[in-house]
């Protein structure tokens, strides 16, 4: 493809931005009956002092840090965690170690406060392969600052073990509710801007925020299938971490050829937790429910510690190619952070790929992890066999094909949209290895091209196969559920996100006995509070490239 070739030929690694060039972040509700606007100055302090280049010699491991599940913390640790944030919040706002500046780091690099160097393009660390490493580095320096303030180099963050779906009557010690000590008023780690209905120990987290299932058991089943689809079947870096983002990538002005792919964990579970935690009675569901203010809630850091842990776990799962990209535009990309001595540090993505070098590890959560690793979604009873004939004859469903470029007509999804998508004709290919020529089984991947949606509203797209009548009430713990894409609200300068979404669908097709069919029925269900329109340009199912970098 000529357009793609030109794009990649002109690409180069992302450069650190000029922090002296900053603009305020502005978020406005897309709902025409809601005049809510949020304006925040997320600009970071700039000091006329040398910029430090990160190296392991400059930042040696003083003491290994073990991040443990939040629900297993003892009284001594809880007191230490509160003391750490008390000290951080006591620092003046112009101190880069202060809680205010630490929160603004996330706001600044997620909400368009800065431009890519020497461009007018907003810098964004979500929706691409930078999501995982940027947040790992963010936690790394944040944790170093807290440890320094305490004078305890062994201090480590906890991780909110929300993926642990073990249910117990001992609600103070389960992973999938909000840790009780984060909900105690007048403590440094409490945030009043949370959903009050979710503070109770019996409130189980919902990754599918708008789900209508009622019992903890049903919620856990939905959560497990979402985790299974987000981590187990998403078995390449593109699908799990997100696609390339290089100098010049513009999320608000991309094409169906070069639009970055958002990663499965980011756009599904991660986003769901943000929105589940945020206060529905506050502007744009702040704090956690909008990028602009999310890091103002101390639980943000425990949330992202678990996201980081799951990245580490994902690399150990069987199947596919679970390796970090080796593309130089990934490895050499630059970001800026502040260290515990108030220095500004330039760090490259390649410095974030080895937790042992960073002196960090995670206490295993094997029992909870095994539940989603081994989840076994079953077909919906009464929905056996291909639903293509029913979709055509009873619903008048038409085929949607791949879009070659942005001239393809936009398709409005409405509240739900059903189409026929052609399956690829072969499921094996000859290996390119010089040492063998055995056939390699490839997994089918559904690519939804040119997804165009508002970034100022929570939007959730749920995707089903062989379920033509799927709607907002359809259960998502069955084999027909492929995955979801959720967008946490954010005031990016472009106001809209234009992206491609890829979901592994081969596992679903085999469970449903449809992998030899010519066509499959694909249904996309749209959930949002404002009804902001979502459009796409095309859909295709293709075999993923499992070449390991």
ZIQUIUR-V513254 format. One record per helix or strand. SS is the DSSP state (a for helix, b for strand). FROM is the first residue (numbers start at 1). LEN is the number of residues. If there is no record, write none. Layout:
BEGIN
ss & from & len
SS & FROM & LEN
SS & FROM & LEN
END
This chain:
BEGIN
ss & from & len
a & 2 & 8
b & 25 & 4
b & 37 & 4
b & 52 & 2
b & 65 & 3
b & 69 & 1
a & 70 & 3
a & 75 & 16
a & 99 & 12
b & 115 & 1
b & 122 & 1
a & 130 & 21
b & 159 & 1
a & 171 & 3
a & 180 & 4
b & 194 & 1
a & 196 & 3
a & 216 & 17
b & 236 & 1
a & 237 & 5
b & 242 & 1
b & 261 & 2
a & 266 & 12
b & 278 & 1
a & 283 & 3
b & 290 & 1
a & 294 & 3
a & 299 & 16
b & 321 & 1
a & 328 & 4
b & 334 & 5
b & 344 & 5
a & 349 & 4
a & 355 & 4
b & 360 & 3
a & 366 & 8
a & 388 & 8
b & 399 & 1
b & 411 & 2
b & 416 & 7
b & 428 & 3
b & 439 & 3
b & 444 & 11
b & 459 & 7
b & 481 & 7
b & 489 & 1
b & 496 & 9
a & 506 & 7
b & 519 & 10
b & 535 & 2
b & 538 & 6
END
